[in-house]
């Protein structure tokens, strides 16, 4: 309105004999007043809107949904420093995503589990060439890569004939060297195993997931396996769960198998054993032992080398009796109550037996009676986590067994 009045007075000053200076001054004042009025209105509207936006933003931060999202923990995470970004960047030739797909397929075939999706991200808190693996939010493994080098491992004692940066192969802890591409051919001629960085990290990730497979199998994942089995074996599943075994107990048995690197892919056979023994005992430790015996052919094949005897270290009768006498029975199950000094003596005896008898490429195996197998494993898993402990009932009758040593205690 002020703009219109100012315009009218301005025109009167131009086309009428009224004092030009006076009309122009009045028109200018009215126009300025109109401008100030419009600006104040705009500021008032902005002031009215801004608090609403701030309130909405504050409400969003306070909303339960926003907080709940922060509670999510990824089952598996692979984080790396900025220098390793090319590993995961397809535009730079990185094939890490494809390798992880193959790892998940491999573990499904080998272990019988569906590995969750692996979340991949860069992390500026890591060193440029570092990477780490996290399971359920906690770091379980870490390594270092030099993308412009190769990892070389000597077939025997390293005599220094190949120059490189000393390191440790991350998957198996073997001494190794990072060598340049120029030294690659010479290292291979000398018998070194030479591996490129993507293969190093994929092998490490595979072994980490194998070692922690039992942690990735929860009740929800177990229920999915049971539902899949029920499609082809409905009667078998109904005979096992939910009565007499709830899903949680089935999960415990499967996790115990995975923890000792026993595949659960043959789920029908596992459920057959559970159907036979679950009505006799609810002890998941004992049920696991019965399942292992049902999987004897699979376990034998896992460790036996075709055409060669299965070389094992056995426990003396006295050692087994010492362990058996220390087993206590409670309402919650059985446990090993062995005197610490006696337990240490047994561990040292196992270590001595392993040192005395090299296995020439075979996996060292401890063999004992079924009654004490699980307790021998409890004693040895902290000190020798990769050494399998088998019972006589877990080996096929036709396999040739050769005892190369014995665990003895005084």
C-alpha positions in Angstrom: 0.0 0.0 0.0 2.8 2.4 0.8 4.5 1.5 -2.5 1.3 2.5 -4.4 0.9 5.8 -2.5 4.5 6.7 -3.1 4.1 5.9 -6.8 1.0 8.1 -7.1 2.6 11.1 -5.4 5.7 10.6 -7.6 3.5 10.9 -10.8 1.7 13.9 -9.4 5.0 15.6 -9.0 5.9 14.9 -12.6 2.7 15.9 -14.4 1.2 18.6 -12.1 2.4 22.0 -11.1 2.9 20.9 -7.4 6.3 21.5 -5.9 8.6 18.9 -7.4 11.1 18.7 -4.5 8.3 18.3 -1.9 6.5 15.6 -3.8 9.7 13.7 -4.5 10.7 13.8 -0.8 7.3 12.5 0.3 7.4 9.8 -2.3 10.9 8.7 -1.3 9.9 8.5 2.4 6.8 6.5 1.6 8.8 4.1 -0.6 11.4 3.6 2.2 8.7 3.0 4.7 7.2 0.4 2.4 10.5 -1.3 2.0 11.1 -1.4 5.8 7.6 -2.8 6.4 8.1 -5.6 3.9 11.4 -6.5 5.3 10.0 -6.7 8.9 7.3 -9.0 7.6 9.8 -11.3 6.0 11.9 -11.4 9.2 8.8 -12.1 11.3 7.8 -15.0 9.0 11.4 -16.4 9.2 11.4 -16.1 12.9 8.1 -17.9 13.1 9.4 -20.7 10.9 12.9 -21.1 12.3 11.8 -22.3 15.8 9.5 -24.9 14.3 12.4 -26.3 12.2 14.7 -26.3 15.3 12.0 -28.0 17.4 11.5 -30.6 14.6 15.2 -31.3 14.5 15.4 -31.6 18.2 12.4 -33.9 18.3 14.0 -36.2 15.7 17.2 -36.5 17.8 15.0 -37.4 20.8 12.9 -40.0 18.9 13.3 -43.6 19.9 13.8 -44.7 16.3 16.8 -42.5 15.9 18.4 -43.9 19.1 17.6 -47.5 18.3 19.5 -47.3 15.0 22.6 -46.6 17.0 22.2 -49.9 18.8 22.7 -52.0 15.6 25.9 -54.2 15.6 27.0 -55.7 12.4 27.8 -59.5 12.6 31.0 -59.1 10.5 32.9 -56.0 9.6 36.0 -55.5 7.5 37.7 -52.2 8.0 40.8 -50.9 6.2 43.1 -47.9 6.0 42.9 -45.4 3.2 45.9 -46.9 1.3 43.9 -50.2 0.9 40.8 -48.6 -0.6 41.8 -49.9 -4.1 41.1 -53.4 -2.8 37.4 -52.7 -2.6 37.1 -50.2 -5.4 36.1 -52.0 -8.6 36.9 -48.8 -10.6 40.6 -49.4 -9.6 40.5 -53.1 -10.3 39.7 -54.2 -6.7 37.8 -57.5 -6.4 37.4 -57.8 -2.7 33.6 -57.8 -2.9 33.7 -60.7 -5.4 36.2 -62.6 -3.2 33.9 -62.2 -0.1 31.0 -63.7 -2.1 33.2 -66.7 -2.9 34.3 -67.0 0.7 30.6 -67.1 1.9 29.9 -69.8 -0.7 33.0 -71.8 0.3 32.0 -71.7 4.0 28.5 -72.8 3.2 29.9 -75.8 1.4 32.6 -76.6 4.0 30.9 -75.8 7.3 27.2 -75.8 6.4 26.5 -72.3 7.7 25.2 -69.1 6.0 27.8 -66.5 6.8 26.1 -63.1 7.3 26.8 -60.2 4.9 30.2 -58.6 5.6 30.1 -54.9 6.0 33.1 -53.2 4.4 34.3 -49.7 5.2 37.4 -47.6 5.3 38.5 -46.3 8.7 40.8 -43.3 9.1 41.7 -44.4 12.6 43.7 -47.4 11.2 47.2 -47.0 9.7 47.1 -46.6 5.9 48.1 -50.2 5.2 46.2 -51.8 8.1 43.0 -53.8 8.1 41.0 -55.5 10.8 38.1 -57.9 11.2 35.4 -57.4 13.7 32.8 -60.0 14.9 29.7 -58.5 16.5 31.5 -55.2 17.1 34.7 -56.5 18.6 38.1 -56.8 16.8 39.2 -60.4 16.4 42.0 -60.1 13.8 44.3 -57.5 12.3 46.8 -57.4 9.5 48.9 -55.3 7.2 49.2 -55.2 3.4 51.6 -53.6 0.9 49.6 -53.4 -2.3 52.6 -52.9 -4.5 54.4 -56.0 -3.1 54.0 -59.7 -2.9 54.0 -61.9 0.2 56.7 -64.6 -0.1 57.0 -67.6 2.3 60.1 -69.8 2.3 59.7 -73.6 1.9 62.2 -74.1 4.7 64.6 -72.1 6.6 65.0 -68.6 5.1 68.6 -68.2 4.1 68.2 -64.6 3.0 68.6 -65.3 -0.7 65.5 -63.2 -1.4 65.4 -59.6 -0.1 62.3 -58.1 1.3 60.5 -56.7 4.3 60.2 -59.2 7.1 56.6 -59.8 8.2 54.3 -62.6 9.4 51.7 -64.3 7.2 48.4 -63.3 9.0 46.3 -66.4 8.5 48.6 -69.0 9.9 51.3 -67.0 11.6 54.2 -68.1 9.3 57.3 -66.1 8.8 57.2 -64.3 5.5 58.6 -61.3 3.5 57.0 -58.6 1.4 59.0 -58.6 -1.9 58.9 -56.3 -4.9 57.4 -57.4 -8.2 61.0 -57.5 -9.6 61.9 -60.2 -7.1 58.8 -62.3 -7.6 60.2 -64.6 -10.4 63.4 -65.3 -8.5 61.5 -66.1 -5.3 59.3 -68.6 -7.2 62.3 -70.2 -8.8 63.8 -70.7 -5.3 60.6 -72.5 -4.2 59.0 -69.7 -2.2 55.2 -69.5 -2.1 54.4 -66.1 -3.5 50.9 -64.6 -3.0 49.4 -61.3 -4.1 47.8 -59.0 -1.5 44.2 -59.6 -2.3 44.8 -63.4 -1.9 46.5 -62.7 1.4 43.6 -60.8 2.9 40.9 -63.2 1.5 42.8 -66.2 3.0 43.1 -64.4 6.3 39.4 -63.5 6.3 38.4 -67.1 5.5 40.4 -68.5 8.4 39.0 -65.9 10.8 35.4 -66.7 9.8 36.1 -70.4 10.2 37.6 -69.9 13.7 34.6 -67.8 14.8 31.8 -69.7 12.9 30.3 -70.9 16.2 29.8 -67.2 17.2 27.9 -66.5 14.0 25.3 -69.2 14.5 22.7 -67.9 16.9 19.2 -69.0 17.6 17.8 -67.1 14.7 20.2 -68.6 12.2 19.6 -72.0 13.7 15.9 -71.6 13.2 16.5 -70.8 9.6 18.5 -74.0 9.1 15.8 -76.0 10.9 13.1 -74.5 8.7 15.1 -75.3 5.6 15.6 -78.9 6.8 11.9 -79.2 7.6 11.0 -78.7 3.9 12.7 -82.1 3.1 12.6 -83.9 6.4 9.5 -82.7 8.3 9.1 -85.9 10.4 12.7 -85.8 11.5 12.5 -82.2 12.6 9.3 -82.8 14.5 10.9 -85.7 16.3 13.7 -83.3 17.7 12.4 -79.8 18.1 10.7 -78.1 19.9 10.2 -81.2 22.0 12.4 -82.7 23.4 15.0 -80.1 22.3 14.2 -76.4 22.1 15.9 -74.4 19.4 18.4 -73.0 21.9 19.7 -76.5 22.7 20.0 -77.4 19.1 22.0 -74.2 18.6 24.3 -75.2 21.4 25.0 -78.6 19.8 25.7 -77.1 16.4 27.9 -74.4 17.8 30.0 -76.9 19.8 30.5 -78.8 16.5 31.6 -75.7 14.6 33.9 -74.6 17.4 35.9 -77.8 16.8 35.8 -77.3 13.1 33.2 -80.1 12.5 30.9 -79.3 9.5 27.2 -79.2 10.2 26.3 -79.4 6.5 25.0 -82.9 7.0 22.1 -81.7 9.1 19.8 -84.7 8.5 22.4 -87.0 10.0 22.9 -84.7 12.9 19.2 -84.6 13.6 19.0 -88.4 13.3 21.5 -88.6 16.2 19.7 -86.0 18.2 16.4 -87.9 17.7 18.0 -91.1 19.0 19.6 -89.6 22.1 17.7 -86.4 23.0 15.1 -88.3 25.0 17.8 -90.0 27.0 19.7 -86.9 28.1 19.3 -83.1 27.8 23.0 -82.5 28.4 24.2 -80.7 25.2 27.8 -81.7 25.9 26.8 -85.4 25.8 24.5 -84.9 22.8 27.4 -83.3 21.0 29.6 -86.4 21.7 26.9 -88.7 20.3 26.5 -86.5 17.2 30.3 -86.6 16.6 30.2 -90.4 16.7 27.4 -90.4 14.2 29.7 -88.2 12.0 32.6 -90.6 12.2 32.9 -91.1 8.4 33.0 -87.3 7.9 35.5 -86.7 10.7 37.8 -89.5 9.5 37.8 -88.2 5.9 38.6 -84.7 7.2 41.9 -85.8 8.8 43.0 -89.0 7.0 45.3 -88.7 4.0 44.5 -91.3 1.3 47.1 -94.1 1.1 48.7 -93.2 4.5 48.0 -94.2 8.0 46.4 -91.7 10.4 49.2 -90.7 12.7 48.0 -89.9 16.2 49.2 -89.3 19.8 47.4 -91.3 22.4 46.9 -90.8 26.1 48.2 -93.3 28.5 45.8 -95.2 30.7 47.1 -93.3 33.8 46.5 -90.0 32.1 43.0 -90.9 31.1 42.2 -92.2 34.6 43.5 -88.9 36.1 41.1 -87.0 33.9 38.1 -89.3 34.4 38.5 -89.2 38.2 38.4 -85.4 38.1 35.0 -85.2 36.4 32.3 -84.0 38.7 28.6 -84.4 38.2 26.1 -81.7 39.2 22.5 -80.9 38.5 23.7 -78.6 35.7 25.9 -81.1 34.0 29.4 -82.4 34.2 32.6 -80.4 34.5 36.3 -81.1 35.0 37.6 -80.3 38.5 41.3 -81.1 37.9 43.9 -79.7 40.3 45.7 -76.8 38.5 49.1 -78.4 39.0 47.9 -81.7 37.6 46.3 -79.9 34.7 49.5 -78.0 33.9 51.4 -81.3 34.0 49.0 -82.8 31.4 49.4 -79.8 29.1 53.2 -80.0 29.3 53.0 -83.7 28.6 51.0 -83.0 25.5 53.4 -80.3 24.4 56.3 -82.7 24.9 54.6 -85.5 22.9 53.9 -83.1 20.0 57.5 -81.8 20.0 58.9 -85.4 19.9 56.9 -86.5 16.9 56.7 -84.4 13.8 53.8 -85.3 11.6 55.3 -84.8 8.1 52.5 -82.6 6.7 49.6 -84.2 8.6 47.6 -82.5 11.2 48.7 -83.6 14.7 45.8 -85.5 16.3 45.2 -86.4 20.0 43.3 -89.7 20.3 41.6 -90.9 23.5 38.6 -92.8 24.8 35.1 -91.3 24.3 34.5 -90.9 28.0 37.2 -88.2 28.4 37.4 -86.7 24.9 35.5 -83.5 25.7 37.6 -82.9 28.9 40.9 -83.5 27.0 39.7 -80.8 24.6 38.9 -78.4 27.4 42.4 -78.9 28.7 44.2 -78.4 25.4 42.1 -75.8 23.5 43.7 -72.8 25.2 47.2 -73.9 24.5 46.7 -75.9 21.3 43.5 -74.6 19.7 44.3 -76.0 16.2 45.1 -79.6 17.5 42.0 -81.8 17.1 41.0 -84.2 19.8 39.2 -87.3 18.6 37.8 -90.4 20.3 38.2 -93.9 19.0 34.4 -93.9 18.3 34.9 -91.0 15.8 37.1 -93.0 13.4 35.9 -95.4 10.8 36.7 -99.1 11.5 38.7 -99.5 8.2 41.0 -96.6 8.8 44.6 -97.5 9.6 45.7 -95.7 12.8 49.4 -95.4 13.7 50.3 -94.2 17.2 53.5 -92.1 17.0 53.6 -91.0 20.6 51.9 -91.1 24.0 51.0 -88.5 26.6 52.2 -89.8 29.9 52.2 -88.3 33.4 54.0 -89.5 36.6 
